Amino acid sequence: MALRVDERDLGRLQPLARGGMAELFDLPDFRIGEHPDWPMVYKRFKRAVRPVPVFGLEALVKLRDGLHPDQQKAMDQQFNWMLRVVVDDQPGPRGSCSRDWTARTSPRSTTVTVRSARNRTRRRTLRPRTCSSSGGGSRIPVWRSGC
């Protein structure tokens, strides 16, 4: 399977958020073969941080790809891992594609156990909320108990 994809093959890019190093886009027209039901997002590096070494991003994508399917499933439940390296006609990768983790595809809430430094535990309910990110005032969905 090809772990690189050309930026021109991603289809429409719908802006989601912008930070100091990258912009995040929804990819309504792009899916990957092994998970055609997964909505995808694209993290596009800004020109100021390019070129990024392609071997580093590819190594991270290959790490997940080389796991047993059960291990991939467990990883996918815990992390928003890069699934493709996006390239263009410039040196180094343009960015990466990951599964869309936003509130519209997430459960309404999840409960976690938090352990303090004094070894006390408490349960907290986290809900997806839209909060202001640092730098630029972008509004992005995040899992938080409050904003």
C-alpha positions, -999 to +999 in steps of 0.1 A: +000+000+000+012+035-008+019+055+024+025+087+004-002+107-013+001+137-036-016+168-023-035+172-056-052+138-049-068+150-017-097+167-033-115+197-016-097+212+015-121+227+040-103+248+067-107+236+103-079+254+123-047+272+119-016+273+141+020+286+141+034+256+122+005+242+102-031+244+090-057+217+095-082+208+068-112+185+066-110+162+035-146+154+025-136+137-007-105+117+004-106+082+020-080+055+024-084+020+010-081+001+042-107+023+060-130+038+034-155+047+062-131+069+081-133+107+075-099+122+071-081+154+080-050+170+065-023+188+085-005+210+060+029+225+071+034+262+066+061+272+042+082+287+071+088+252+086+096+234+053+113+213+043+106+187+070+126+155+067+104+130+049+120+099+064+109+109+099+072+112+090+073+081+068+089+061+097+059+071+119+034+061+093+052+028+086+053+020+124+015+018+125+013+001+092+037-027+103+016-037+133-007-067+136-043-056+128-053-061+165-025-038+175-035-013+149-071-013+162-059-007+198-036+021+186-064+037+166-086+037+197-060+056+217-042+078+193-048+100+163-019+085+143-007+097+109-019+074+082-004+090+051+025+114+042+014+142+019+039+153-008+040+179-035+066+191-060+088+207-033+114+190-011+102+171+019+066+163+029+038+189+026+020+174+056+002+143+068-033+128+068-050+113+099-084+101+109-108+129+116-111+131+154-135+159+157-167+160+178-190+150+149-174+115+148-167+111+185-190+098+212-210+124+232-187+118+263-162+095+278-152+089+314-116+087+325-099+080+358-074+107+368-046+098+393-030+127+412+006+129+424-005+119+458-020+087+443-056+099+448-080+089+420-112+106+407-134+100+377-140+128+352-164+130+323-149+146+292-171+159+264-160+172+230-161+210+231-151+238+208-124+259+225-101+286+214-066+274+206-035+294+215-021+315+187-045+330+162-078+324+180-088+294+159-117+274+173-111+236+173-129+207+189-111+192+218-119+167+247-121+187+278-140+189+310-143+227+305-129+254+282 
